[in-house]
Amino acid sequence: MDLNTARMKTLSIILAGGRGSRLKQLTDNRSKPAVPIAGKYKIIDFPLSNCINSGMRRIAVLTQYRSHTLNQHVQRGWNFLRSDFNEFIELWPAQQQTGGDWYRGTADAVYQNLTMIDGLESEYILILAGDHVYKQDYSLMLQDHIESGADVTVACIEVPLKEADQFGIMHVDESDNIIAFEEKPSDPPTMPGKPNVSLASMGIYIFNTKFLSENLRSDARDDDSSHDFGKDLIPLFVGRSKIKAHHFSQSVIDNKSYPDAPYWRDVGTLTAYWEANMDLTRLVPELDLYDEEWPIRTAQYQRPAAKFNYNYEERIGTALNSVVSAGCIVSGSTVEQSILFNNVRVNSYSYVNKSVILPRCDIGRHCRLNKVVVDSDCCIPEGTVIGEDPVADAARFYRNSDGITLVTQGMIEALAD
């Protein structure tokens, strides 16, 4: 089977039902894949864009937790495929099709949709997480999977040994066959010849459809299983099936300025989320969003261009080393090394530094914000200072151990009570 035919016979399933509780109040009213990132996008836009750019145009997005904003985003921004060409991006909400349970794990989420999967007559299933930020050509991974004759192929990335206990770690032989798999081991194994590096699963899998269907049904009957790909199915396949490792470096879309550092981020903690956004304010970010050959798409709305007002002594509207999105007004204030999402207003005499300001926020006059993540639709009262007094920040808002403060409108309203 040639690659083009194989792509048309591949169903991509994006697991987008997770809450992402480590992002704290950012996911109180939205699922993790719906969290805004990089000025104008949502996290889900990255795997969706990778699918489209890879020629994978049969896509199911599995949703569950507080999915309204995610559903709305996908419906409004990703409805451009041609159904008459058998292309689609469909939302598959949790429907308890196999019983009274919601999704009990990543494998169970796919199992509960087997009826729809079987009806699509695919040859291959690409399983993706909906909450990682990266650029990858899945067609190269598919080609690797087909040529190897594997039952399942697992995308993997090299990680520092000190971080390996956060991932599923693989042992591979000289032909990249996976010969052992350990989920979040306390004593992670290292790669041959690389004593400080382990090989980690990215949570990206390609299965032969028949093989996956049979094993999901078997797993569903196992009362001792947690019904998770990483914890249960992948370890089960080792030694029993042909399971291959696909190195991310073979299919990553390179940032030419960082050829030896393939970009992949799990932005699942407040610090990781803040750092990923801060990277975009650098002169040359590790994540290249200006690559016209591999565009990241999103829902587009009509907005005016960003505007900067006033040039009077201390009242100068300016942004330095920052990302300022469409619809923003920086009025007589200074924004430095920060990222302003769409439709943010920063009023006179305020100073915003090393901060992430989500859409539709209004920052009042004479405010000072340092290392702050401000959730969508916040109105910061005039004279508010955040990021200078750790005790005061922790008492009013959420402040983590890395000194990053998260502010929501609910927290602001509680101050007035």
C-alpha positions in Angstrom: 0.0 0.0 0.0 1.4 3.4 -1.0 1.7 6.1 1.6 -1.0 8.3 0.1 -3.6 5.5 0.2 -2.5 4.6 3.7 -3.1 8.1 4.9 -6.6 8.0 3.5 -7.2 4.7 5.3 -6.0 6.1 8.6 -8.4 7.3 11.3 -6.8 9.9 13.7 -8.3 9.9 17.2 -7.4 12.9 19.5 -8.0 12.2 23.2 -9.3 15.6 24.4 -11.4 14.7 27.4 -8.9 15.4 30.2 -9.3 18.1 32.8 -5.7 18.9 33.4 -6.0 19.5 37.1 -2.3 20.5 37.5 -3.2 23.7 35.7 -5.3 24.6 38.7 -8.1 27.2 38.1 -7.2 27.5 34.4 -9.2 24.3 33.8 -12.1 25.0 36.2 -14.4 25.9 33.2 -12.6 24.3 30.3 -10.8 21.1 29.4 -7.0 21.2 29.1 -7.0 21.0 25.2 -9.2 24.2 25.2 -6.7 26.3 27.2 -5.5 29.3 25.2 -1.8 29.3 24.3 0.7 31.3 22.2 -1.4 34.4 21.8 -4.2 33.3 19.5 -4.4 29.5 19.6 -5.7 26.7 21.8 -3.6 23.6 22.7 -5.9 21.4 20.6 -4.8 23.4 17.5 -1.4 21.7 17.5 -2.4 18.1 17.0 -5.2 19.1 14.7 -2.8 21.2 12.5 -0.3 18.3 12.6 -3.0 16.0 11.2 -4.0 18.3 8.4 -0.5 19.1 7.4 0.4 15.4 7.5 -2.4 14.6 5.1 -4.5 12.8 7.8 -8.0 14.2 7.1 -10.2 11.7 8.9 -10.2 12.9 12.5 -12.3 12.2 15.6 -11.9 14.4 18.7 -13.0 12.5 21.8 -14.3 14.9 24.5 -15.6 14.6 28.0 -14.8 17.1 30.7 -16.4 20.5 30.4 -16.2 20.4 26.6 -18.4 23.3 25.6 -15.5 25.8 24.7 -13.6 23.0 23.0 -16.6 21.9 21.0 -17.4 25.5 20.0 -13.8 26.1 19.0 -13.6 23.0 16.8 -17.0 23.6 15.2 -16.2 27.2 14.3 -12.5 26.9 13.3 -12.1 23.4 11.9 -15.2 22.8 9.7 -13.4 23.3 6.3 -12.9 19.6 5.2 -14.8 18.0 2.3 -17.2 15.3 3.4 -17.6 14.3 -0.3 -13.9 13.3 -0.2 -14.5 11.3 3.0 -12.7 13.9 5.0 -13.9 15.1 8.4 -13.2 16.4 11.8 -15.9 15.1 14.1 -16.5 15.7 17.8 -17.3 12.4 19.6 -18.5 13.3 23.1 -18.6 10.6 25.8 -21.9 8.9 25.4 -21.6 5.8 27.8 -22.1 3.6 24.8 -20.8 0.5 26.4 -22.4 0.9 29.9 -23.0 3.5 32.6 -19.4 4.6 33.0 -17.7 7.7 31.7 -14.2 7.2 30.2 -12.1 5.2 32.7 -8.8 5.6 30.9 -7.3 6.4 27.5 -7.9 2.9 26.2 -11.5 2.8 27.5 -12.2 6.1 25.7 -11.3 4.5 22.4 -13.1 1.2 23.3 -16.4 3.0 24.0 -16.3 4.4 20.4 -15.5 1.1 18.7 -18.9 0.9 17.0 -18.2 4.2 15.2 -14.6 3.2 14.5 -15.6 -0.1 12.9 -18.1 1.7 10.7 -15.3 3.8 9.1 -13.4 0.7 7.8 -9.9 2.1 8.5 -6.7 0.1 8.2 -4.8 2.1 10.7 -5.6 4.1 13.9 -3.4 7.1 15.0 -3.9 7.8 18.7 -3.0 11.3 19.8 -3.1 13.4 23.0 -5.0 16.6 22.7 -2.9 18.5 25.2 0.7 18.6 23.9 2.4 21.4 21.9 4.7 20.2 19.1 5.0 20.0 15.3 5.2 16.5 13.8 4.7 14.9 10.4 2.6 11.8 11.3 2.8 10.5 7.7 6.5 9.7 8.3 5.6 7.8 11.4 2.9 5.9 9.5 5.4 5.1 6.8 7.8 3.7 9.4 4.9 1.7 10.9 4.0 0.1 7.6 7.5 -0.7 6.5 8.4 -2.3 9.8 5.3 -4.6 9.7 4.6 -3.6 13.3 1.3 -4.2 15.1 1.8 -1.0 17.0 4.3 1.8 16.8 5.0 4.2 19.7 6.4 7.7 19.2 9.3 8.3 21.6 11.5 11.2 22.6 14.8 11.4 24.5 14.4 13.0 27.9 17.0 13.8 30.7 17.3 10.9 33.2 16.3 13.2 36.0 12.9 13.8 34.3 12.3 10.2 33.2 10.2 9.2 36.2 7.4 11.4 34.8 7.0 9.3 31.6 6.6 5.8 30.3 10.1 4.6 29.5 11.1 2.1 26.9 13.9 -0.4 26.3 14.7 -0.9 22.6 17.0 -3.3 20.7 19.3 -2.3 17.8 16.3 -2.5 15.4 14.1 -0.3 17.6 11.9 -3.1 18.7 10.5 -2.3 22.2 11.7 -5.1 24.5 10.5 -3.6 27.8 8.2 -0.8 28.9 7.9 0.8 32.4 5.4 3.4 33.3 6.9 6.2 35.4 9.7 4.1 36.9 11.5 5.1 40.1 14.8 3.9 38.7 14.5 4.8 34.9 16.6 2.8 32.5 18.9 4.8 30.2 19.7 4.5 26.5 22.7 2.5 25.2 25.7 4.8 25.1 23.7 7.7 26.7 23.9 7.2 30.5 22.0 10.5 31.2 19.2 10.0 28.7 16.1 7.8 28.7 13.7 7.0 25.9 10.1 8.2 26.8 6.8 7.5 25.2 5.0 10.6 23.8 1.6 9.1 24.1 1.3 8.9 20.3 0.5 5.5 18.8 -0.2 3.9 15.5 -2.1 0.6 15.5 -3.3 -1.8 12.9 -7.1 -1.3 13.3 -7.9 -5.0 13.6 -5.2 -5.6 16.2 -6.3 -2.6 18.3 -10.0 -3.6 18.2 -9.3 -7.1 19.4 -7.1 -6.0 22.2 -9.5 -3.2 23.4 -12.3 -5.7 23.7 -10.0 -8.0 25.7 -8.9 -5.2 28.0 -12.5 -4.2 28.6 -13.2 -7.6 30.0 -10.2 -7.4 32.4 -11.5 -6.1 35.8 -7.9 -5.6 37.0 -7.0 -3.2 34.2 -7.1 0.6 34.6 -7.9 0.7 30.8 -5.0 2.9 29.9 -2.7 2.6 26.9 0.5 3.5 28.9 -0.2 1.6 32.0 -1.9 -1.5 30.6 -2.0 -2.1 26.9 1.5 -1.1 25.8 3.3 -3.2 28.5 1.0 -6.1 27.7 2.1 -6.1 24.0 5.8 -6.3 24.8 7.1 -9.7 24.1 3.8 -10.8 22.7 3.3 -8.6 19.6 5.5 -6.7 17.2 5.8 -3.3 18.9 8.2 -0.7 17.5 9.6 2.6 18.7 9.5 5.6 16.3 12.0 8.3 17.2 10.5 11.8 17.3 13.6 13.2 15.6 12.7 11.2 12.4 9.4 13.1 11.9 9.6 16.4 13.9 9.2 19.6 11.9 12.6 21.2 12.6 13.1 24.7 13.9 16.2 25.4 11.8 17.6 27.6 14.6 17.5 24.6 17.0 18.3 21.5 14.9 19.4 19.4 17.9 16.5 20.2 20.1 13.2 18.7 18.9 10.4 20.7 20.4 7.7 18.9 22.4 6.0 20.2 25.5 3.5 18.8 27.9 2.2 22.1 29.2 0.3 20.4 32.0 1.6 22.4 34.9 1.3 26.2 35.5 5.1 26.5 35.3 5.4 24.6 32.1 2.5 26.6 30.6 4.1 29.9 31.6 7.5 28.8 30.3 6.1 27.7 26.9 4.4 31.1 26.5 7.5 33.0 27.7 9.6 31.1 25.1 7.6 32.9 22.4 8.8 36.3 23.6 12.5 35.4 22.9 14.2 36.8 19.8 14.3 33.3 18.3 11.8 31.0 20.1 12.2 27.2 20.2 8.7 26.9 18.8 8.6 28.4 15.3 5.1 29.8 14.6 6.3 31.7 11.5 6.9 28.6 9.4 4.7 28.9 6.4 5.4 25.4 5.3 3.8 23.9 8.5 1.1 26.4 9.6 -0.7 26.1 12.9 -4.4 26.8 12.2 -7.1 28.0 14.6 -10.5 29.6 14.6 -10.2 33.0 13.0 -12.3 36.0 14.0 -12.5 39.6 12.7 -10.4 41.8 15.0 -8.7 45.2 14.5 -4.9 45.4 14.7 -3.1 46.0 18.0 -2.8 49.6 18.9 -0.4 51.6 21.2 -1.4 55.0 22.5 0.3 58.0 24.1 3.9 59.3 24.1 4.0 61.6 27.1 6.9 61.2 29.6 5.8 58.4 32.0 2.7 57.7 29.9 4.0 55.9 26.9 2.2 53.0 25.2 5.0 50.5 24.4 5.7 46.7 24.3 9.3 45.4 24.5 10.3 41.8 23.7 6.6 40.8 23.8 3.9 39.2 21.7 0.8 41.4 21.3 -2.2 39.8 19.5 -4.9 41.4 17.4 -7.5 43.5 19.1 -5.2 44.6 21.9 -4.8 48.2 23.1 -1.7 49.2 25.1 -2.7 52.7 26.3 0.0 54.7 28.1 1.5 51.6 29.7 4.6 49.4 29.4 4.5 45.7 28.5 7.8 43.8 28.7 8.7 40.2 27.9 5.0 39.3 28.1 2.3 37.8 25.8 -1.0 39.5 25.4 -3.8 37.3 23.9 -6.6 38.8 21.7 -8.6 41.8 22.9 -6.5 42.7 26.0 -6.4 46.3 27.2 -3.6 47.6 29.4 -4.5 51.1 30.8 -2.2 54.0 31.5 0.7 54.0 33.9 0.6 50.2 34.3 3.6 47.9 34.0 3.2 44.2 32.8 6.4 42.1 33.0 7.0 38.4 32.3 3.3 37.8 32.3 0.7 35.8 30.3 -2.6 37.8 29.8 -5.4 35.7 28.3 -8.1 37.0 26.0 -10.5 39.9 26.8 -8.7 41.0 30.0 -8.7 44.7 31.1 -5.8 45.8 33.3 -6.6 49.0 35.2 -4.4 52.1 35.6 -1.4 52.1 37.9 -1.1 48.3 38.1 2.1 46.3 38.3 2.1 42.6 37.3 5.2 40.4 37.4 5.3 36.7 36.5 1.5 36.5 36.5 -0.9 34.4 34.4 -4.3 36.2 34.1 -7.2 34.1 33.1 -9.6 35.1 30.3 -12.1 37.9 31.0 -10.4 39.4 34.1 -10.8 43.0 35.1 -7.8 43.9 37.2 -8.7 46.8 39.5 -6.8 50.1 39.4 -3.6 50.1 41.5 -3.4 46.3 41.8 0.2 45.0 42.4 0.9 41.3 41.9 4.2 39.5 41.9 6.1 41.6 44.4 4.9 40.3 47.7 4.7 36.5 47.8 2.7 36.4 51.0 0.1 38.8 49.8 -0.1 37.0 46.4 -0.7 33.6 48.1 -3.4 35.1 50.3 -5.3 36.6 47.4 -4.6 34.4 44.4 -2.9 31.1 43.6 0.9 31.2 43.7 3.0 28.2 43.0 6.5 27.3 44.3 8.2 28.8 41.2 6.8 32.2 42.0 4.1 32.3 39.3 0.8 33.7 40.3 -2.5 32.7 38.7 -5.4 35.2 38.7 -9.0 34.5 37.8 -12.0 36.8 37.8 -13.5 34.7 40.7 -10.4 35.5 42.8 -10.7 39.2 42.0 -14.4 39.3 42.9 -13.7 37.5 46.2 -11.4 40.4 47.2 -14.4 42.7 47.2 -16.5 40.5 49.5 
